[in-house]
Amino acid sequence: MAGKEKLGKETLVITKYNGKDQIRLDYSKLRRAVLTLRAINHPLRKKMITMLEEKRKMTVTEIYDLLKIEQSVASQHLAILRRADIVTTKREGKFIFYGVNKKRIAEITALVEELAQKG
């Protein structure tokens, strides 16, 4: 797909092999998308996201009970998803509920579709 790659401060420009067509991408959006896709690309985290989509909101206790994993493992994976802005948190009394950030998932889906069309 790409011949030359130039990295500007804010824009990634990829020149196709024909040397004429270029794809311009906002580097910060692309970098954030890559981090998000990396966070999603793990079997356990995929299961967590699926569960959260089905149930809308869950506590860490509900998550580790259903997945039959240690609480610390669930918390570590949720932290990765939180940093990637894939899940949201909401405190209700003494409980913290996790949910899927549908806006972020839509942003990533749109970016991936845009890349697929440009390629």
C-alpha positions in Angstrom: 0.0 0.0 0.0 2.5 2.6 1.1 5.7 3.7 -0.7 7.1 6.6 1.4 6.0 7.6 4.8 6.6 11.1 6.1 5.9 12.0 9.7 5.0 15.6 10.3 4.3 17.1 13.7 0.6 16.5 13.4 0.0 14.7 10.2 1.1 11.3 8.8 1.4 11.3 5.0 1.5 8.0 3.2 2.3 8.0 -0.5 0.9 5.0 -2.4 3.2 2.9 -4.6 2.0 4.7 -7.7 3.8 7.8 -6.3 0.7 10.0 -6.9 -1.9 9.3 -4.4 -1.4 10.3 -0.7 -3.3 9.5 2.4 -3.2 12.1 5.1 -3.9 11.1 8.7 -4.0 13.1 11.9 -1.1 11.5 13.8 -2.6 12.1 17.3 -5.9 10.4 16.2 -4.0 7.5 14.6 -1.8 7.0 17.7 -4.8 7.1 20.0 -6.6 4.6 17.8 -3.6 2.2 17.8 -3.5 2.3 21.6 -7.2 1.6 21.7 -7.0 -1.3 19.3 -4.1 -2.8 21.3 -6.2 -2.6 24.4 -9.1 -4.3 22.8 -7.0 -7.0 21.2 -6.8 -9.3 24.1 -9.1 -12.3 24.7 -9.9 -11.5 28.3 -10.6 -7.8 27.6 -12.8 -8.8 24.6 -14.9 -10.9 27.0 -15.1 -8.0 29.4 -16.2 -5.6 26.7 -18.8 -8.1 25.5 -20.2 -8.6 29.0 -20.3 -4.9 29.7 -22.2 -4.3 26.4 -24.7 -7.0 27.3 -25.3 -5.9 30.9 -24.7 -2.2 30.4 -22.9 -1.8 33.8 -21.1 -4.1 36.2 -18.8 -3.9 39.2 -15.4 -5.4 39.2 -16.7 -8.1 41.6 -19.4 -9.1 39.1 -16.8 -9.2 36.3 -14.3 -11.4 38.1 -17.0 -13.7 39.4 -18.4 -14.3 36.0 -15.0 -14.7 34.3 -13.7 -16.8 37.2 -10.5 -14.8 37.5 -8.7 -13.1 40.4 -9.9 -9.7 41.4 -6.4 -8.2 40.7 -6.4 -9.6 37.2 -9.8 -8.1 36.5 -8.7 -4.7 37.9 -5.5 -4.7 35.8 -7.4 -5.4 32.6 -10.1 -2.8 33.5 -7.3 -0.2 34.1 -6.0 -0.9 30.6 -9.4 -0.4 29.1 -10.0 2.7 31.2 -6.7 4.3 30.0 -7.7 3.6 26.4 -11.0 5.2 27.2 -12.9 2.1 26.2 -14.7 1.8 29.5 -16.2 4.4 31.7 -16.7 4.4 35.5 -19.5 5.7 37.6 -19.6 5.7 41.3 -22.9 4.8 43.0 -22.5 4.9 46.7 -19.6 2.5 47.6 -19.7 0.8 44.3 -17.9 1.7 41.0 -19.7 0.5 37.9 -18.0 0.0 34.6 -19.6 0.5 31.2 -18.6 0.6 27.6 -17.8 4.0 26.2 -19.8 3.7 23.0 -18.7 7.1 21.7 -15.1 5.9 21.7 -15.9 2.6 20.1 -17.8 4.5 17.3 -14.8 6.9 16.8 -12.4 3.9 16.4 -14.8 2.1 14.1 -15.1 5.2 11.9 -11.4 5.7 11.7 -10.8 2.0 10.8 -13.5 2.2 8.1 -11.9 5.4 6.8 -8.5 3.8 6.6 -10.0 0.8 4.8 -11.6 3.0 2.2 -8.5 5.0 1.6 -6.2 2.0 1.2 
